[in-house]
């Protein structure tokens, strides 16, 4: 990999979150966990030098890769030659994820600085069935957390509202070039497309409820602008104590409170 970068006069760009995965065993594990198989449509965000892309493509998957860094054009032309990969050049934040074919699976080493935004986009894309992604270990812990656990927050709730989360494995710093400052995790999210998508109003309510993790649900909702008398009545209707923290409340009970408050029906 160093030779490839040197030959093309390139260095990883920190501002783009370029930490290239170089451990072959982990590349294979990600492709396997992500469901890369003949004919499966796969989206990769940030292919970098194309090593994970190649691993997925050689398993017969139909790969679309989104890459922002135009400097990598000659590299990907070389490393992906003959693989049938479609490379879309541009910012992943501007891509229309609703345009993806049915049955798409995301398999990617996500840029850490936009992980949360991208995961939210995948969740909202009806044709994306799963996302198997490399993220910071801390983020992976938040994704998999349940109410009452230390890492539970809005990202945890968002993932649970759309499906299920499975921790696949941790990945040491030395598996990347250059090595990042933190340990990473491979996480697989499976999206339940039979389940109705959560309403924007309820998502906003949950985000407000979990905005300050150490404050009570009552105080968070007051800070979000909900009227105090209505909050108190809603908590009572949902069977919640006035001093309960939102991080300890199951999503079904939060929905009951939202319904009592008139946020959703």
C-alpha positions as CSV (number, residue, x, y, z in Angstrom):
1,X,0.0,0.0,0.0
2,X,2.8,2.4,0.8
3,X,4.4,1.6,-2.6
4,X,1.0,2.2,-4.3
5,X,0.6,5.6,-2.6
6,X,4.3,6.6,-3.4
7,X,4.0,5.6,-7.0
8,X,1.0,7.9,-7.4
9,X,2.5,10.7,-5.3
10,X,-0.2,10.5,-2.7
11,X,-0.5,10.7,1.1
12,X,-3.6,10.0,3.2
13,X,-5.6,13.1,3.9
14,X,-6.6,13.5,7.6
15,X,-9.4,16.0,6.8
16,X,-11.2,13.3,4.7
17,X,-10.8,10.7,7.4
18,X,-8.5,8.6,5.3
19,X,-7.3,5.6,7.4
20,X,-6.9,2.8,4.9
21,X,-7.7,-0.7,6.1
22,X,-4.7,-3.0,5.2
23,X,-5.4,-6.2,7.2
24,X,-6.5,-9.0,4.8
25,X,-8.1,-11.1,7.4
26,X,-10.3,-8.2,8.5
27,X,-11.2,-7.3,4.9
28,X,-12.4,-10.8,4.4
29,X,-14.4,-10.8,7.7
30,X,-16.1,-7.5,6.8
31,X,-17.1,-8.8,3.3
32,X,-18.4,-12.0,4.8
33,X,-20.3,-10.3,7.6
34,X,-21.8,-7.8,5.1
35,X,-23.3,-10.4,2.9
36,X,-21.2,-9.9,-0.2
37,X,-22.3,-12.6,-2.6
38,X,-23.0,-13.1,-6.3
39,X,-25.5,-10.6,-7.7
40,X,-26.0,-8.7,-4.4
41,X,-26.0,-4.9,-4.9
42,X,-23.4,-3.4,-2.5
43,X,-22.7,0.3,-1.8
44,X,-19.4,1.3,-0.4
45,X,-18.7,4.8,0.9
46,X,-15.1,5.9,0.7
47,X,-13.3,3.1,-1.1
48,X,-10.0,4.8,-0.7
49,X,-7.4,2.6,-2.4
50,X,-10.0,0.0,-3.3
51,X,-8.8,-2.9,-1.2
52,X,-12.2,-3.6,0.5
53,X,-13.9,-2.9,-2.8
54,X,-11.9,-5.6,-4.5
55,X,-12.6,-8.1,-1.7
56,X,-16.4,-7.5,-2.1
57,X,-16.3,-7.4,-5.9
58,X,-14.4,-10.7,-6.2
59,X,-17.2,-12.4,-4.3
60,X,-19.5,-11.5,-7.2
61,X,-21.3,-8.5,-5.7
62,X,-22.4,-5.6,-7.9
63,X,-20.5,-2.8,-6.2
64,X,-21.1,1.0,-6.4
65,X,-18.4,3.0,-4.6
66,X,-18.8,6.6,-3.6
67,X,-15.5,8.5,-3.5
68,X,-14.9,12.2,-2.9
69,X,-11.1,12.4,-3.3
70,X,-10.5,13.0,-7.1
71,X,-6.8,12.3,-6.5
72,X,-7.6,8.6,-6.2
73,X,-8.9,8.3,-9.8
74,X,-5.7,6.7,-11.1
75,X,-5.3,4.5,-8.1
76,X,-8.8,3.1,-8.3
77,X,-8.4,2.7,-12.1
78,X,-5.5,0.4,-11.3
79,X,-6.7,-1.5,-8.3
80,X,-10.3,-2.1,-9.6
81,X,-9.4,-2.9,-13.2
82,X,-11.6,-5.7,-14.5
83,X,-13.8,-5.8,-11.3
84,X,-16.9,-4.2,-12.8
85,X,-17.2,-1.7,-10.0
86,X,-19.1,1.6,-10.6
87,X,-17.2,4.5,-9.0
88,X,-19.4,7.5,-8.4
89,X,-17.2,10.6,-7.8
90,X,-18.6,13.2,-5.4
91,X,-19.5,13.9,-1.8
92,X,-21.4,11.0,0.0
93,X,-23.5,13.6,1.7
94,X,-24.9,14.7,-1.6
95,X,-25.7,11.2,-2.9
96,X,-29.4,10.2,-3.4
97,X,-29.6,7.0,-1.3
98,X,-33.2,6.5,-2.3
99,X,-32.0,5.8,-5.9
100,X,-30.2,2.6,-4.8
101,X,-31.6,-0.7,-6.2
102,X,-33.7,-3.0,-4.0
103,X,-31.8,-5.3,-1.7
104,X,-28.7,-3.0,-1.4
105,X,-26.2,-3.8,1.4
106,X,-23.8,-1.2,2.6
107,X,-20.3,-2.5,3.3
108,X,-17.8,0.3,4.1
109,X,-15.0,1.7,6.2
110,X,-16.9,4.9,7.0
111,X,-15.1,8.3,7.4
112,X,-15.3,8.8,11.1
113,X,-16.2,12.5,11.0
114,X,-19.5,11.8,9.1
115,X,-20.4,8.4,10.5
116,X,-23.6,9.4,12.3
117,X,-25.0,11.4,9.3
118,X,-24.3,8.5,6.9
119,X,-25.9,5.9,9.2
120,X,-29.0,8.1,9.4
121,X,-29.1,8.3,5.5
122,X,-28.8,4.5,5.2
123,X,-31.6,4.0,7.7
124,X,-33.8,6.3,5.7
125,X,-33.1,4.7,2.4
126,X,-35.9,2.1,1.8
127,X,-33.9,-0.1,-0.5
128,X,-30.9,-0.5,1.9
129,X,-31.3,-3.8,3.8
130,X,-28.2,-3.7,6.0
131,X,-25.1,-1.7,6.7
132,X,-21.9,-3.5,7.8
133,X,-19.5,-0.7,8.7
134,X,-16.2,0.1,10.4
135,X,-16.8,2.8,13.0
136,X,-15.0,4.1,16.1
137,X,-15.4,1.5,18.9
138,X,-17.1,4.2,21.0
139,X,-19.7,4.7,18.3
140,X,-20.2,1.0,17.9
141,X,-20.9,0.8,21.6
142,X,-23.5,3.6,21.3
143,X,-25.2,1.9,18.4
144,X,-25.6,-1.4,20.3
145,X,-26.6,0.1,23.6
146,X,-30.0,-0.4,25.3
147,X,-32.0,1.9,27.6
148,X,-30.4,2.0,31.0
149,X,-26.9,1.4,29.7
150,X,-24.1,4.0,29.9
151,X,-23.7,4.4,26.2
152,X,-27.4,4.7,25.4
153,X,-28.4,7.9,23.5
154,X,-30.2,9.2,20.4
155,X,-28.0,7.1,18.0
156,X,-28.9,4.0,19.9
157,X,-32.6,4.8,19.8
158,X,-32.4,5.6,16.1
159,X,-30.8,2.3,15.3
160,X,-33.4,0.4,17.4
161,X,-36.2,2.2,15.7
162,X,-35.1,1.0,12.3
163,X,-33.9,-2.5,13.1
164,X,-31.3,-4.4,15.0
165,X,-27.5,-4.0,15.7
166,X,-24.9,-6.7,15.9
167,X,-21.2,-6.2,17.0
168,X,-19.1,-8.3,14.6
169,X,-15.6,-7.7,15.9
170,X,-13.1,-5.1,17.2
171,X,-10.3,-3.9,14.9
172,X,-6.9,-2.8,16.3
173,X,-5.3,0.5,15.3
174,X,-2.5,-1.5,13.5
175,X,-5.0,-2.8,10.9
176,X,-5.0,0.7,9.3
177,X,-2.5,2.9,7.4
178,X,-2.0,5.4,8.9
179,X,-3.0,4.0,12.3
180,X,-5.9,6.0,13.8
181,X,-5.9,7.3,17.3
182,X,-8.7,4.9,18.4
183,X,-9.7,1.3,18.2
184,X,-12.5,0.5,15.7
185,X,-15.4,-1.9,15.6
186,X,-17.2,-3.7,12.8
187,X,-20.9,-3.3,13.3
188,X,-23.8,-4.7,11.3
189,X,-27.1,-3.0,11.3
190,X,-30.1,-4.8,9.8
191,X,-33.0,-2.6,8.8
192,X,-36.6,-3.9,9.2
193,X,-38.3,-2.6,6.1
194,X,-41.6,-4.3,7.1
195,X,-41.8,-2.0,10.0
196,X,-43.3,1.4,9.4
197,X,-40.7,4.1,9.3
198,X,-40.7,6.3,12.5
199,X,-42.5,9.6,12.0
200,X,-40.2,12.7,11.8
201,X,-42.2,14.2,14.7
202,X,-41.4,11.2,16.9
203,X,-37.7,11.2,15.9
204,X,-37.6,14.9,16.9
205,X,-39.2,14.0,20.2
206,X,-36.8,11.2,21.0
207,X,-33.8,13.4,20.0
208,X,-35.1,16.2,22.3
209,X,-35.7,13.6,25.1
210,X,-32.2,12.3,24.9
211,X,-30.4,15.5,24.1
212,X,-28.9,16.0,27.6
213,X,-28.3,12.5,28.9
214,X,-27.9,13.4,32.6
215,X,-31.0,15.5,32.8
216,X,-34.4,14.2,33.5
217,X,-36.9,13.5,30.7
218,X,-39.1,16.3,32.1
219,X,-36.3,18.9,31.9
220,X,-35.2,17.9,28.5
221,X,-38.7,18.2,27.1
222,X,-39.1,21.6,28.8
223,X,-35.8,22.7,27.2
224,X,-37.2,21.6,23.8
225,X,-40.2,23.9,24.3
226,X,-42.9,21.5,25.3
227,X,-45.3,23.0,28.0
228,X,-44.7,21.9,31.6
229,X,-48.3,21.0,32.4
230,X,-48.6,18.9,29.3
231,X,-45.2,17.1,30.1
232,X,-46.4,16.3,33.6
233,X,-49.7,14.9,32.3
234,X,-47.9,12.9,29.6
235,X,-45.4,11.4,32.0
236,X,-48.2,10.3,34.4
237,X,-50.2,8.8,31.5
238,X,-47.1,6.8,30.4
239,X,-46.6,5.6,34.0
240,X,-43.3,7.5,34.4
241,X,-41.9,9.2,37.5
242,X,-41.4,12.9,37.2
243,X,-37.6,12.5,37.8
244,X,-37.0,9.7,35.3
245,X,-34.1,10.1,32.9
246,X,-34.9,9.5,29.2
247,X,-31.9,7.2,28.9
248,X,-33.7,4.8,31.2
249,X,-37.0,4.8,29.3
250,X,-37.8,2.0,26.7
251,X,-38.8,3.4,23.3
252,X,-42.3,2.0,23.6
253,X,-42.9,4.0,26.8
254,X,-41.3,7.1,25.2
255,X,-43.8,6.7,22.4
256,X,-46.7,6.5,25.0
257,X,-45.5,9.8,26.4
258,X,-45.2,11.3,23.0
259,X,-48.8,10.2,22.2
260,X,-50.1,11.6,25.5
261,X,-48.4,14.9,24.7
262,X,-50.0,15.0,21.2
263,X,-46.7,14.7,19.3
264,X,-47.9,11.5,17.5
265,X,-51.1,9.6,17.3
